[in-house]
Amino acid sequence: MNQVELFENERAAGYNQFVETWIPNYHYFLDCLPKILSGIDTKDLLVVGCGTGNEIEKFIKTPERWTITGIDPSPEMIKQAKDKLQTCENVRLIEGVVADLDIKKKYNVATLLLVLHFLEDNGSKLNLLKDIAERLVSGATFIMLDITGDKKQIQQNLIILEQLIPEGLDEEQVNNRLKRIEHELFAVSEERLSALLEEAGFETPVRFFQSSIYMGWLTKKK
Ligand SMILES: C[S@@+](CC[C@H](N)C(=O)[O-])C[C@H]1O[C@@H](n2cnc3c(N)ncnc32)[C@H](O)[C@@H]1O
């Protein structure tokens, strides 16, 4: 059984506002992706946990033509993506999990942005990474954005994050959110993330981006 974190109701409706507030440099990170991946010959991209389609939007705005499959288990999130992207004939959007995708179809690039920290490190993270690896060609590029760090690193970077979010937010809500990140999400250390990726069939990843607790990783399928 694949563990999923469903985004529903206000959480789905307010998602785009939420990322603007809580993920400093989120759009900068998304803007980097088409540039980093521009040298790839076959532009067949799998966007895992595509949510409202924010990363897909960046790819369809580039002059290069990407063929994009976005998949997400939350009906309210994928509906927002469909509403936004319905006129794009090169974008296919699926409500479901990666394990639902045809194993015979292989992609050249995949992204997994802001998903893995919702899954426990009890086999769930590894299962998702393996499901993705099995659907990539050898040498395919895989990019992740995730809350990463050991306990101390997360605590130190949460102080930085608090300084970077917009001023004037409700203090109680801010404190609750910071506590939730520290105690209820399932961030792993950089070493553990590397080990999980390697076990799933990827090369040792390189960290190419960091904004407080959020780290951007690039690796290749072995
Ligand atoms: C924080 S949102 C990220 C959305 C998008 N990638 C972005 O960067 O804006 C997390 C998304 O992961 C999806 N999700 C939760 N569990 C998942 C799983 N096991 N596999 C794939 N996606 C999952 C949720 O439905 C949600 O839309």
The ligand as an SDF file (V2000), in Angstrom:
LIG
                    3D

 27 29  0  0  0  0  0  0  0  0999 V2000
    3.1370   20.2380   -0.9210 C   0  0  0  0  0  0  0  0  0  0  0  0
    2.2930   19.5780   -2.3130 S   0  0  0  0  0  0  0  0  0  0  0  0
    3.4860   19.8240   -3.6080 C   0  0  0  0  0  0  0  0  0  0  0  0
    2.8490   20.1160   -4.9430 C   0  0  0  0  0  0  0  0  0  0  0  0
    3.8350   20.5140   -6.0380 C   0  0  0  0  0  0  0  0  0  0  0  0
    4.8070   19.4960   -6.2880 N   0  0  0  0  0  0  0  0  0  0  0  0
    4.5220   21.8060   -5.7430 C   0  0  0  0  0  0  0  0  0  0  0  0
    5.7350   21.8580   -5.6050 O   0  0  0  0  0  0  0  0  0  0  0  0
    3.8370   22.8270   -5.6280 O   0  0  0  0  0  0  0  0  0  0  0  0
    2.4030   17.8500   -2.0250 C   0  0  0  0  0  0  0  0  0  0  0  0
    1.6140   17.0390   -3.0120 C   0  0  0  0  0  0  0  0  0  0  0  0
    2.0190   15.6760   -2.8820 O   0  0  0  0  0  0  0  0  0  0  0  0
    0.9020   14.8570   -3.1170 C   0  0  0  0  0  0  0  0  0  0  0  0
    1.1750   13.5390   -2.5390 N   0  0  0  0  0  0  0  0  0  0  0  0
    0.9310   13.0900   -1.3060 C   0  0  0  0  0  0  0  0  0  0  0  0
    1.3100   11.8130   -1.1650 N   0  0  0  0  0  0  0  0  0  0  0  0
    1.8220   11.4340   -2.3650 C   0  0  0  0  0  0  0  0  0  0  0  0
    2.3850   10.2150   -2.8590 C   0  0  0  0  0  0  0  0  0  0  0  0
    2.5220    9.1400   -2.1050 N   0  0  0  0  0  0  0  0  0  0  0  0
    2.7900   10.1920   -4.1530 N   0  0  0  0  0  0  0  0  0  0  0  0
    2.6870   11.2970   -4.9240 C   0  0  0  0  0  0  0  0  0  0  0  0
    2.1580   12.4740   -4.5080 N   0  0  0  0  0  0  0  0  0  0  0  0
    1.7440   12.5410   -3.2470 C   0  0  0  0  0  0  0  0  0  0  0  0
   -0.2430   15.6160   -2.4420 C   0  0  0  0  0  0  0  0  0  0  0  0
   -1.4960   15.2070   -2.9310 O   0  0  0  0  0  0  0  0  0  0  0  0
    0.1010   17.0570   -2.7650 C   0  0  0  0  0  0  0  0  0  0  0  0
   -0.5620   17.5320   -3.9040 O   0  0  0  0  0  0  0  0  0  0  0  0
  1  2  1  0
  2  3  1  0
  2 10  1  0
  3  4  1  0
  4  5  1  0
  5  6  1  0
  5  7  1  0
  7  8  2  0
  7  9  1  0
 10 11  1  0
 11 12  1  0
 11 26  1  0
 12 13  1  0
 13 14  1  0
 13 24  1  0
 14 15  1  0
 14 23  1  0
 15 16  2  0
 16 17  1  0
 17 18  1  0
 17 23  2  0
 18 19  1  0
 18 20  2  0
 20 21  1  0
 21 22  2  0
 22 23  1  0
 24 25  1  0
 24 26  1  0
 26 27  1  0
M  CHG  2   2   1   9  -1
M  END
$$$$
